[in-house]
Amino acid sequence: MYQRFVEQYPKLGQAWDLIADQGADGPLDERTQRLIKLGIAMGAMRTGAVHSGVRKALALGITEEELEQVVALAAGTLGMPSTVANYSWVRDVLDAEGD
């Protein structure tokens, strides 16, 4: 759907790429950036962004245990109901990958 969206709105796609490029420009390595972005998606309660973040993290070699630690770290800030929701979104992807 993202690809279809940027085909319909190419200038928004270009703007998004510039935002992503600027955010990646700094001292943090790609793995750290990916884990931080996943934590932000969790805090914002963005289901699709969590799913996407987990898939991208797995592609970088980030382990299931590391992803689950991000969920656990979120608990103190988000509270139990939001953390359980995030856990279920992470498991959606992990369980699908295991099939």
N, C-alpha and C positions, 0 to 999 in steps of 0.2 A: 504494500500500500504506500510505503514511503516513496518508492521509485515512481509510482503513478502520480503522487502528489507533486514531486519536484519536476516531473515532466509537464504537469499542468501549470506549475508556478516556478519556473526556472530561476527567477531572481531571488525568491525566498530560499531555494536550494543553495544558491551561491552564497547568500548571506549566512545561512546555517553553517556552511563549510568554513567561512571566515571566522565565525564565532568559535567553532571547534578547533580550528588551527591556532587561534590566539590563546585559547585555554590550555592547549597542549604545549605551548611555548614556555618552558620554564625548567626548573631543576628536577622535578619529579619524574621518575621513570614511568613507562607505560603501564606496568602492573599496578603501581601505586595509584596512578591516575584512574585506572579502571575501577579499583576498589573504592576509591573516594566517590567516583560518580555513581557507583552502585549504592553506596550509603546515602547519597543525596536523593537518589530515586526512591529509596526506602522511606526516608524522612518525609518526602513529598507525597508518599502513598500513590505513586504512579505505577500501576500494575504493568503496563506495557513496557515502561522504561526498566523496571526490575527484570522482567523476562528478557528483554534485549541485553541488559547489562550482564546477566548471568551467562547468556550465550556468548557474548563477546569475551567475558572473563575466561570461560572454558577454552575458547579458541586461543587464548594467550597462555594456556597451561596453568591457570589458577585452579587450585584443587577444590573439591567439594568441601573439605574441612575448612579451607580458608573462607569460602563463601558462607558457610554456616557460622563461622566466627563473626563475620560482619553482621549477620542476623542477631547473634547474641549480644554484640556490642550495642546494637540499636535499642535493645530492651530497656535500658536505664533511661533513655531519653524519650522513647516513643510510648512506653507502657505496654502492657501485655496484649491487649486486643490488636493493636497495630503491628506488634512484633509477630504475633501468630499469623496475621494476614500476610506479612512479608515472607515469613517462613513458607507459607503455602505457595506463594508465587515463585520463590526460589526452587521449591520442590517440584513445581509444575515442570520446570525446565530440566532439572536433574533427573527426575523420573522418566521424562520423555527421552532423554539422552540414553538412559539405561535400557530402554526397550529395543 
